[in-house]
Amino acid sequence: MSIEDLIKQTQNEEHTLRFKRFTHNDVFPLGLTLIKEAQKNNVSIAVDITVNGTSMFHYKMPGTTRINSEWIERKKRVVNYHLHSSYFMQLWAARSEVTYNEEHRLDSSFAAFGGSFPITLDGGLIVGMITVSGLTPEEDHELVVNSMRIYLKEREVL
């Protein structure tokens, strides 16, 4: 799949994986969905769900370290700054001849690599983000997106 196709796919994910509402009661079951998907795929991840600037769920599976938490924070900054998934920004930057950080004049505390996805309400308001670290950027993104689909489907939203 070309970068342009992946960008369109990621934009589509951002427009379709939305919540009618997102409350504190969604945080824990959504976090568990991410962990169960990682276990099902026999991978180890760190996961964070941040709502309105506050980390509401943070879990590191065996095999992850503080470095994974640092990557989570760097990816979250990208979502917060651009209001797009970190994978979308990674793909967008891949089209350029300069790095993401050079293009946007941002320091290394920002990391445009897949794994952080906005929590968006139906009206377009972004209330937080779900972030994963531990796999390749593409796999981190895929795990978040698949887990969101499962969670939304279980609640008969999709």
Phi, psi and omega per residue, in radians:
M1 nan 2.369 -3.114
S2 -1.299 2.863 3.094
I3 -1.044 -0.707 3.131
E4 -1.078 -0.711 3.100
D5 -1.143 -0.714 3.123
L6 -1.156 -0.649 3.088
I7 -1.097 -0.801 3.122
K8 -1.094 -0.732 3.116
Q9 -1.073 -0.765 -3.128
T10 -1.173 -0.699 3.058
Q11 -1.055 -0.733 3.118
N12 -1.078 -0.737 3.105
E13 -1.060 -0.746 -3.136
E14 -1.127 -0.535 -3.125
H15 -1.500 -0.406 -3.082
T16 -1.780 -0.499 -3.116
L17 -1.547 1.330 -3.084
R18 -2.207 2.763 -3.100
F19 -1.887 2.452 2.991
K20 -1.114 -0.733 3.034
R21 -2.656 2.735 3.100
F22 -2.395 2.059 -3.096
T23 -2.133 3.084 3.079
H24 -1.001 -0.523 -3.128
N25 -1.209 -0.252 3.102
D26 -1.517 -0.421 -2.978
V27 -1.063 -0.969 -3.060
F28 -1.122 -0.872 3.135
P29 -1.104 -0.579 3.086
L30 -1.179 -0.737 3.078
G31 -1.048 -0.732 3.101
L32 -1.137 -0.628 3.091
T33 -1.060 -0.757 3.108
L34 -1.081 -0.773 -3.129
I35 -1.145 -0.758 3.128
K36 -1.086 -0.698 3.108
E37 -1.128 -0.705 3.101
A38 -1.110 -0.775 3.124
Q39 -1.092 -0.732 3.132
K40 -1.058 -0.617 3.140
N41 -1.572 0.057 3.108
N42 1.008 0.765 3.098
V43 -2.192 2.780 -3.121
S44 -2.000 2.224 -3.077
I45 -2.365 2.838 2.855
A46 -1.878 2.461 -3.096
V47 -2.330 2.513 3.110
D48 -2.428 2.376 2.994
I49 -2.118 2.051 -3.129
T50 -1.966 2.314 3.125
V51 -2.218 2.234 3.136
N52 0.857 0.758 3.064
G53 1.419 0.002 -3.125
T54 -2.025 2.219 3.071
S55 -1.207 2.031 -3.077
M56 -1.786 -0.302 -3.125
F57 -2.624 2.184 3.095
H58 -2.534 2.132 -3.106
Y59 -2.475 2.367 3.079
K60 -2.034 2.078 3.098
M61 -1.287 2.779 3.096
P62 -0.926 2.397 -3.135
G63 1.737 -0.226 3.073
T64 -1.682 2.842 -3.072
T65 -2.373 -3.072 3.092
R66 -1.084 -0.440 3.108
I67 -1.057 -0.681 3.102
N68 -1.093 -0.682 3.092
S69 -1.140 -0.633 3.091
E70 -1.151 -0.727 3.081
W71 -1.084 -0.697 3.105
I72 -1.001 -0.830 -3.119
E73 -1.094 -0.708 -3.133
R74 -1.149 -0.702 3.116
K75 -1.214 -0.686 3.132
K76 -1.055 -0.672 3.130
R77 -1.046 -0.632 3.131
V78 -1.130 -0.807 3.132
V79 -1.105 -0.772 -3.129
N80 -1.093 -0.659 -3.095
Y81 -1.319 -0.744 -3.021
H82 -1.804 -0.263 -3.085
L83 1.067 0.582 3.050
H84 -2.382 2.808 3.081
S85 -1.105 2.671 3.113
S86 -1.147 -0.482 3.098
Y87 -1.237 -0.702 3.070
F88 -1.010 -0.780 -3.124
M89 -1.201 -0.582 3.062
Q90 -1.082 -0.821 3.140
L91 -1.134 -0.744 -3.134
W92 -1.059 -0.750 -3.134
A93 -1.183 -0.533 -3.122
A94 -1.120 -0.329 3.126
R95 -1.391 -0.238 -3.033
S96 -1.696 2.828 3.084
E97 -1.559 -0.113 3.083
V98 -2.023 2.801 -3.123
T99 -1.246 2.832 3.090
Y100 -0.928 -0.878 -3.066
N101 -1.117 -0.648 3.090
E102 -1.182 -0.807 -3.093
E103 -1.040 -0.689 -3.074
H104 -1.759 0.059 3.134
R105 0.933 0.859 -3.140
L106 -2.033 2.553 3.138
D107 -1.372 -3.081 -3.051
S108 -1.291 0.018 3.056
S109 -1.340 -0.070 3.039
F110 -1.921 2.327 3.130
A111 -2.328 1.885 3.122
A112 -1.496 1.324 3.083
F113 -2.339 2.503 -3.067
G114 -0.941 2.564 3.056
G115 2.409 -0.197 3.087
S116 -2.092 2.283 -3.017
F117 -2.327 2.342 -3.113
P118 -1.191 2.490 2.966
I119 -1.597 1.869 -3.016
T120 -2.032 2.389 3.065
L121 -1.485 2.818 -3.101
D122 -0.882 -0.630 -3.126
G123 -1.351 -0.059 3.108
G124 1.783 -0.095 3.130
L125 -1.264 2.210 3.091
I126 -1.621 2.121 -3.078
V127 -1.895 -0.061 -3.139
G128 3.010 -2.800 3.124
M129 -2.704 2.676 3.062
I130 -1.945 2.240 -3.047
T131 -2.326 2.411 3.134
V132 -2.235 2.520 3.026
S133 -2.461 2.494 3.065
G134 2.503 -0.300 -3.112
L135 -2.075 -2.944 3.005
T136 -1.200 2.778 3.121
P137 -0.955 -0.705 3.140
E138 -1.155 -0.735 3.134
E139 -1.208 -0.664 3.062
D140 -1.028 -0.829 3.137
H141 -1.061 -0.827 -3.113
E142 -1.065 -0.697 3.130
L143 -1.114 -0.753 3.123
V144 -1.108 -0.854 -3.091
V145 -1.098 -0.801 3.128
N146 -1.102 -0.704 3.127
S147 -1.155 -0.692 3.090
M148 -1.104 -0.740 3.107
R149 -1.033 -0.820 3.137
I150 -1.055 -0.839 -3.103
Y151 -1.084 -0.820 3.137
L152 -1.143 -0.663 3.129
K153 -1.163 -0.717 3.100
E154 -1.025 -0.534 3.137
R155 -1.654 0.186 3.095
E156 0.964 0.670 3.118
V157 -1.635 -0.586 3.140
L158 -1.583 nan nan
